[in-house]
Amino acid sequence: MLPPFIIEQIRQREERERLQREENRPRLELPLERYPAPRRPGGGAKEPHDDEDDPNRGVIILEIG
Protein backbone atom coordinates (compact mmCIF):
# COMPACT_ATOMS: atom_id res chain seq x y z
CA MET A 1 0.00 0.00 0.00
CA LEU A 2 1.33 3.42 -0.98
CA PRO A 3 1.36 6.27 1.52
CA PRO A 4 -1.59 8.68 1.12
CA PHE A 5 0.57 11.64 0.05
CA ILE A 6 2.00 9.63 -2.87
CA ILE A 7 -1.49 8.57 -3.94
CA GLU A 8 -2.55 12.23 -3.83
CA GLN A 9 0.48 13.30 -5.91
CA ILE A 10 -0.30 10.64 -8.52
CA ARG A 11 -3.94 11.77 -8.64
CA GLN A 12 -2.93 15.42 -9.06
CA ARG A 13 -0.45 14.56 -11.82
CA GLU A 14 -3.07 12.53 -13.69
CA GLU A 15 -5.55 15.39 -13.36
CA ARG A 16 -2.99 17.90 -14.75
CA GLU A 17 -2.25 15.56 -17.67
CA ARG A 18 -5.98 15.13 -18.38
CA LEU A 19 -6.53 18.91 -18.38
CA GLN A 20 -3.56 19.40 -20.68
CA ARG A 21 -4.92 16.78 -23.13
CA GLU A 22 -8.31 18.50 -23.12
CA GLU A 23 -6.71 21.88 -23.83
CA ASN A 24 -4.84 20.43 -26.81
CA ARG A 25 -7.90 18.71 -28.32
CA PRO A 26 -9.26 20.33 -31.47
CA ARG A 27 -12.51 22.22 -30.92
CA LEU A 28 -15.31 23.17 -33.22
CA GLU A 29 -16.32 26.78 -32.77
CA LEU A 30 -19.65 27.76 -34.27
CA PRO A 31 -20.23 31.37 -35.33
CA LEU A 32 -23.45 31.90 -33.39
CA GLU A 33 -25.26 35.20 -33.66
CA ARG A 34 -25.41 37.18 -30.45
CA TYR A 35 -28.74 38.75 -31.31
CA PRO A 36 -31.56 37.03 -33.20
CA ALA A 37 -32.47 38.39 -36.62
CA PRO A 38 -35.42 40.81 -36.57
CA ARG A 39 -38.79 39.35 -37.57
CA ARG A 40 -40.41 40.39 -40.84
CA PRO A 41 -43.01 43.11 -40.33
CA GLY A 42 -46.62 42.24 -41.11
CA GLY A 43 -46.17 38.48 -40.84
CA GLY A 44 -46.34 38.07 -44.62
CA ALA A 45 -46.12 34.80 -46.51
CA LYS A 46 -43.59 32.38 -45.16
CA GLU A 47 -40.42 31.87 -47.17
CA PRO A 48 -39.30 28.26 -47.80
CA HIS A 49 -36.12 28.62 -45.73
CA ASP A 50 -37.93 30.35 -42.85
CA ASP A 51 -38.91 27.42 -40.60
CA GLU A 52 -38.13 28.90 -37.18
CA ASP A 53 -41.63 28.19 -35.86
CA ASP A 54 -42.26 24.98 -37.85
CA PRO A 55 -42.78 22.15 -35.31
CA ASN A 56 -41.95 19.55 -38.01
CA ARG A 57 -38.54 20.92 -38.87
CA GLY A 58 -36.68 17.79 -37.66
CA VAL A 59 -33.41 17.16 -35.88
CA ILE A 60 -30.10 15.88 -37.20
CA ILE A 61 -27.78 14.04 -34.82
CA LEU A 62 -24.15 13.61 -35.82
CA GLU A 63 -22.05 11.14 -33.90
CA ILE A 64 -18.34 11.79 -34.30
CA GLY A 65 -15.86 9.28 -33.05
Backbone as CSV, one residue per row, in Angstrom:
resi,resn,N_x,N_y,N_z,CA_x,CA_y,CA_z,C_x,C_y,C_z
1,MET,0.855,-1.184,0.000,0.000,0.000,0.000,0.894,1.237,0.000
2,LEU,0.566,2.176,-0.893,1.329,3.416,-0.979,0.854,4.394,0.086
3,PRO,1.758,5.239,0.550,1.355,6.272,1.518,0.351,7.239,0.873
4,PRO,-0.549,7.801,1.667,-1.594,8.684,1.118,-1.051,9.883,0.343
5,PHE,0.069,10.463,0.767,0.570,11.641,0.055,1.049,11.270,-1.348
6,ILE,1.568,10.070,-1.536,2.002,9.634,-2.872,0.775,9.386,-3.752
7,ILE,-0.250,8.790,-3.191,-1.489,8.574,-3.943,-2.071,9.917,-4.383
8,GLU,-2.041,10.902,-3.499,-2.554,12.233,-3.829,-1.710,12.886,-4.923
9,GLN,-0.393,12.738,-4.871,0.478,13.300,-5.911,0.199,12.649,-7.264
10,ILE,0.008,11.352,-7.270,-0.303,10.645,-8.520,-1.637,11.139,-9.080
11,ARG,-2.631,11.285,-8.208,-3.941,11.765,-8.639,-3.839,13.172,-9.231
12,GLN,-3.084,14.052,-8.567,-2.926,15.421,-9.062,-2.206,15.439,-10.416
13,ARG,-1.184,14.615,-10.553,-0.448,14.557,-11.819,-1.355,14.068,-12.945
14,GLU,-2.148,13.038,-12.673,-3.067,12.526,-13.687,-4.110,13.575,-14.062
15,GLU,-4.575,14.333,-13.094,-5.550,15.388,-13.363,-4.927,16.486,-14.227
16,ARG,-3.692,16.891,-13.933,-2.994,17.895,-14.753,-2.817,17.397,-16.183
17,GLU,-2.437,16.128,-16.337,-2.255,15.564,-17.674,-3.578,15.516,-18.437
18,ARG,-4.660,15.181,-17.736,-5.977,15.133,-18.376,-6.396,16.522,-18.849
19,LEU,-6.194,17.538,-18.003,-6.534,18.907,-18.383,-5.696,19.380,-19.568
20,GLN,-4.427,19.007,-19.584,-3.555,19.395,-20.685,-4.009,18.735,-21.989
21,ARG,-4.414,17.463,-21.932,-4.917,16.782,-23.129,-6.187,17.449,-23.638
22,GLU,-7.073,17.841,-22.715,-8.311,18.501,-23.121,-8.034,19.854,-23.769
23,GLU,-7.046,20.580,-23.255,-6.709,21.879,-23.834,-6.151,21.727,-25.242
24,ASN,-5.458,20.638,-25.508,-4.837,20.430,-26.810,-5.765,19.778,-27.828
25,ARG,-6.946,19.335,-27.397,-7.895,18.714,-28.316,-8.442,19.755,-29.277
26,PRO,-8.641,19.379,-30.537,-9.262,20.328,-31.466,-10.707,20.595,-31.063
27,ARG,-11.146,21.826,-31.286,-12.506,22.223,-30.919,-13.209,22.788,-32.139
28,LEU,-14.489,22.585,-32.173,-15.311,23.167,-33.217,-15.984,24.403,-32.641
29,GLU,-15.711,25.540,-33.240,-16.321,26.781,-32.775,-17.343,27.226,-33.812
30,LEU,-18.576,27.365,-33.377,-19.654,27.759,-34.271,-19.875,29.265,-34.193
31,PRO,-19.993,29.921,-35.340,-20.226,31.373,-35.332,-21.696,31.667,-35.035
32,LEU,-22.066,31.653,-33.780,-23.448,31.902,-33.390,-23.707,33.398,-33.316
33,GLU,-24.898,33.786,-33.725,-25.263,35.199,-33.661,-25.580,35.576,-32.221
34,ARG,-25.122,36.727,-31.813,-25.409,37.185,-30.451,-26.860,37.621,-30.318
35,TYR,-27.379,38.240,-31.352,-28.740,38.752,-31.305,-29.540,38.089,-32.423
36,PRO,-30.759,37.672,-32.151,-31.561,37.034,-33.202,-31.916,38.035,-34.298
37,ALA,-32.105,37.537,-35.500,-32.472,38.394,-36.622,-33.863,38.970,-36.378
38,PRO,-34.086,40.207,-36.783,-35.416,40.805,-36.567,-36.470,40.085,-37.404
39,ARG,-37.673,40.002,-36.867,-38.786,39.353,-37.573,-39.280,40.264,-38.691
40,ARG,-39.851,39.628,-39.721,-40.413,40.389,-40.836,-41.678,41.115,-40.381
41,PRO,-41.804,42.376,-40.731,-43.014,43.108,-40.332,-44.232,42.594,-41.096
42,GLY,-45.373,42.608,-40.453,-46.623,42.241,-41.110,-46.900,40.756,-41.151
43,GLY,-45.951,39.926,-40.834,-46.171,38.483,-40.844,-46.613,37.972,-42.197
44,GLY,-45.983,38.454,-43.264,-46.343,38.067,-44.624,-46.172,36.580,-44.873
45,ALA,-46.237,36.212,-46.131,-46.117,34.798,-46.510,-44.768,34.251,-46.071
46,LYS,-44.798,33.026,-45.678,-43.592,32.377,-45.164,-42.665,31.983,-46.312
47,GLU,-41.394,32.280,-46.165,-40.420,31.874,-47.165,-40.037,30.417,-46.923
48,PRO,-39.626,29.685,-47.972,-39.305,28.255,-47.803,-38.205,27.987,-46.782
49,HIS,-37.227,28.864,-46.667,-36.123,28.623,-45.731,-36.427,29.147,-44.327
50,ASP,-37.578,29.770,-44.147,-37.926,30.348,-42.851,-38.779,29.358,-42.060
51,ASP,-38.145,28.396,-41.371,-38.912,27.423,-40.604,-38.567,27.502,-39.126
52,GLU,-38.425,28.722,-38.603,-38.131,28.901,-37.182,-39.240,28.329,-36.307
53,ASP,-40.497,28.587,-36.693,-41.627,28.186,-35.865,-42.267,26.882,-36.338
54,ASP,-41.696,26.220,-37.316,-42.261,24.982,-37.847,-41.985,23.832,-36.886
55,PRO,-43.016,23.241,-36.273,-42.782,22.153,-35.312,-42.271,20.876,-35.976
56,ASN,-42.389,20.759,-37.297,-41.948,19.553,-38.005,-40.616,19.757,-38.710
57,ARG,-39.785,20.605,-38.178,-38.538,20.920,-38.869,-37.501,19.822,-38.759
58,GLY,-37.582,18.937,-37.772,-36.682,17.795,-37.663,-35.401,18.114,-36.915
59,VAL,-34.668,17.067,-36.616,-33.414,17.165,-35.880,-32.405,16.250,-36.549
60,ILE,-31.178,16.702,-36.655,-30.099,15.882,-37.198,-29.101,15.651,-36.084
61,ILE,-28.757,14.393,-35.846,-27.783,14.043,-34.816,-26.559,13.476,-35.515
62,LEU,-25.407,14.084,-35.266,-24.147,13.610,-35.825,-23.320,13.007,-34.712
63,GLU,-22.905,11.775,-34.897,-22.048,11.136,-33.904,-20.648,11.065,-34.487
64,ILE,-19.719,11.741,-33.838,-18.341,11.787,-34.303,-17.494,10.971,-33.349
65,GLY,-16.773,10.028,-33.904,-15.861,9.275,-33.050,-16.206,7.886,-32.855
